[in-house]
Amino acid sequence: MAYKIAFFGAKPYDIASFDKVNEKYNYDIRYYKGHLNPNNVVLTQGVDAVCIFVNDTADATVIDAMVDNGVKLLALRCAGFNNVDLKAAKGKLPVVRVPAYSPYAVAEYSLALMLSLNRKIHRAYWRTRDGNFSLNGLMGFDMHGKTIGIIGTGKIAKILIRMLKGFGMRILAYDLYPDLKFAEEEGFSYVSLDELYRESDIISLHCPLTDQTKYMINKDSISKMKDGVMIINTGRGQLINTNDLIEGLKEKKIAAAGLDVYEEEGEYFYEDKSDKIIDDDVLARLLSFNNVIVTSHQAFFTREALHNIAETTLQNIDDFRHHRPLVNEVIL
Ligand SMILES: NC(=O)c1ccc[n+]([C@@H]2O[C@H](COP(=O)([O-])OP(=O)(O)OC[C@H]3O[C@@H](n4cnc5c(N)ncnc54)[C@H](O)[C@@H]3O)[C@@H](O)[C@H]2O)c1
């Protein structure tokens, strides 16, 4: 009998990439458009594995219901796992993930946000389409010689650091577990968070969301930053207290923000809401700034990444099914 997988939050591009890779596995994949939540967890009855993404909910209620429904594996098709209650899953439901699908995609996208905001490409695009060829307000700065602060120096940040070196930037980094060998090879320094905040012209977030990192960018940390700092977040929305960010933007302490993630993104991101009004006032305020670019958690979204996500997810499920070691298991 074919192994059954309930696939939540399915988009046309997911279905295309998973169906292609599934040609070699022949799993019975049931694609559901909705995000997994306590109301639709009933759809997991009788399936072997459940596949979810960043905005699905796998809290204790959902996990218990999946276990009761006979689900044997939770397969995340993403790297982050902050949406899963690992304590609730422990000993009941193994959780696997895709630790790296294309760190290049996210690193390149972080750089794209920096360059767009700095050189105001997003504004120039609209101006010239409207016959406005003036340059007023579009002035940027040379990246060369500026200081960038990188928080979290894992797979994505390491690639970004190499790219930024090519720009001739001075790189400061902070990580709970500094990779001193890498720092020596690439010629950058690990510093304290306070020093990073104080010195950086651009700050880019690449650490996971944990109890420790939640809201690390807040009123207090913003007050320690340089006037006119640019903040880039392709990590997780809750790394930033958005209300404090908005205050920093209004006070012009923060000159620009590139946000691929947003703390309340679950309601909006990946969905076409263009025929509705935005009833999230915080998001609406963010979208009103001409020095803020908000994108819909798309940093990962390249052809290569989608293919790798499907390959690794189905391989993880195959490993579980055939009792092979789970190399990508998330262990609490
Ligand atoms: N926007 C997107 O599309 C997208 C895609 C993939 C990943 N991400 C996010 O990017 C993050 C980084 O991804 P990665 O693949 O480089 O992860 P990684 O696990 O390779 O690196 C994370 C780094 O953060 C460090 N870290 C952990 N806790 C920290 C703390 N309290 N302070 C400072 N550093 C800390 C770790 O030591 C590690 O070096 C992920 O956690 C995920 O949230 C976003």
The ligand as an SDF file (V2000), in Angstrom:
LIG
                    3D

 44 48  0  0  0  0  0  0  0  0999 V2000
   13.5900   33.9800    4.8420 N   0  0  0  0  0  0  0  0  0  0  0  0
   13.7560   32.7370    4.4430 C   0  0  0  0  0  0  0  0  0  0  0  0
   13.2530   32.3310    3.3880 O   0  0  0  0  0  0  0  0  0  0  0  0
   14.6010   31.7930    5.2730 C   0  0  0  0  0  0  0  0  0  0  0  0
   15.0460   30.5980    4.7120 C   0  0  0  0  0  0  0  0  0  0  0  0
   15.8740   29.7640    5.4660 C   0  0  0  0  0  0  0  0  0  0  0  0
   16.2230   30.0980    6.7690 C   0  0  0  0  0  0  0  0  0  0  0  0
   15.7530   31.2590    7.2900 N   0  0  0  0  0  0  0  0  0  0  0  0
   16.1270   31.6570    8.6680 C   0  0  0  0  0  0  0  0  0  0  0  0
   17.5180   31.9000    8.6910 O   0  0  0  0  0  0  0  0  0  0  0  0
   18.0450   31.4030    9.9190 C   0  0  0  0  0  0  0  0  0  0  0  0
   19.5130   31.0460    9.7230 C   0  0  0  0  0  0  0  0  0  0  0  0
   19.6070   29.9480    8.8230 O   0  0  0  0  0  0  0  0  0  0  0  0
   20.9630   29.0870    8.6870 P   0  0  0  0  0  0  0  0  0  0  0  0
   20.6650   28.0140    7.7090 O   0  0  0  0  0  0  0  0  0  0  0  0
   22.1160   29.9870    8.4580 O   0  0  0  0  0  0  0  0  0  0  0  0
   21.0320   28.4690   10.1640 O   0  0  0  0  0  0  0  0  0  0  0  0
   22.2690   27.8390   10.9060 P   0  0  0  0  0  0  0  0  0  0  0  0
   21.6720   26.9180   11.9240 O   0  0  0  0  0  0  0  0  0  0  0  0
   23.2750   27.3120    9.9550 O   0  0  0  0  0  0  0  0  0  0  0  0
   22.9150   29.1020   11.6510 O   0  0  0  0  0  0  0  0  0  0  0  0
   22.3350   29.7570   12.7320 C   0  0  0  0  0  0  0  0  0  0  0  0
   23.4430   30.3920   13.5430 C   0  0  0  0  0  0  0  0  0  0  0  0
   22.8480   31.1610   14.5880 O   0  0  0  0  0  0  0  0  0  0  0  0
   23.6100   30.9450   15.7730 C   0  0  0  0  0  0  0  0  0  0  0  0
   22.8270   31.2480   16.9650 N   0  0  0  0  0  0  0  0  0  0  0  0
   21.9940   30.4530   17.6740 C   0  0  0  0  0  0  0  0  0  0  0  0
   21.4980   31.1160   18.7120 N   0  0  0  0  0  0  0  0  0  0  0  0
   22.0190   32.3650   18.6680 C   0  0  0  0  0  0  0  0  0  0  0  0
   21.8910   33.5070   19.4880 C   0  0  0  0  0  0  0  0  0  0  0  0
   21.1320   33.4980   20.5960 N   0  0  0  0  0  0  0  0  0  0  0  0
   22.5750   34.6110   19.1290 N   0  0  0  0  0  0  0  0  0  0  0  0
   23.3720   34.6320   18.0320 C   0  0  0  0  0  0  0  0  0  0  0  0
   23.5330   33.5650   17.2260 N   0  0  0  0  0  0  0  0  0  0  0  0
   22.8690   32.4590   17.5420 C   0  0  0  0  0  0  0  0  0  0  0  0
   24.0340   29.5000   15.6880 C   0  0  0  0  0  0  0  0  0  0  0  0
   25.1580   29.2450   16.5400 O   0  0  0  0  0  0  0  0  0  0  0  0
   24.3810   29.3720   14.2120 C   0  0  0  0  0  0  0  0  0  0  0  0
   25.7240   29.7060   13.9440 O   0  0  0  0  0  0  0  0  0  0  0  0
   17.1520   30.1870   10.2470 C   0  0  0  0  0  0  0  0  0  0  0  0
   17.0870   29.9510   11.6570 O   0  0  0  0  0  0  0  0  0  0  0  0
   15.8060   30.6040    9.7160 C   0  0  0  0  0  0  0  0  0  0  0  0
   15.0540   31.1950   10.7610 O   0  0  0  0  0  0  0  0  0  0  0  0
   14.9480   32.1100    6.5910 C   0  0  0  0  0  0  0  0  0  0  0  0
  1  2  1  0
  2  3  2  0
  2  4  1  0
  4  5  1  0
  4 44  2  0
  5  6  2  0
  6  7  1  0
  7  8  2  0
  8  9  1  0
  8 44  1  0
  9 10  1  0
  9 42  1  0
 10 11  1  0
 11 12  1  0
 11 40  1  0
 12 13  1  0
 13 14  1  0
 14 15  2  0
 14 16  1  0
 14 17  1  0
 17 18  1  0
 18 19  2  0
 18 20  1  0
 18 21  1  0
 21 22  1  0
 22 23  1  0
 23 24  1  0
 23 38  1  0
 24 25  1  0
 25 26  1  0
 25 36  1  0
 26 27  1  0
 26 35  1  0
 27 28  2  0
 28 29  1  0
 29 30  1  0
 29 35  2  0
 30 31  1  0
 30 32  2  0
 32 33  1  0
 33 34  2  0
 34 35  1  0
 36 37  1  0
 36 38  1  0
 38 39  1  0
 40 41  1  0
 40 42  1  0
 42 43  1  0
M  CHG  2   8   1  16  -1
M  END
$$$$
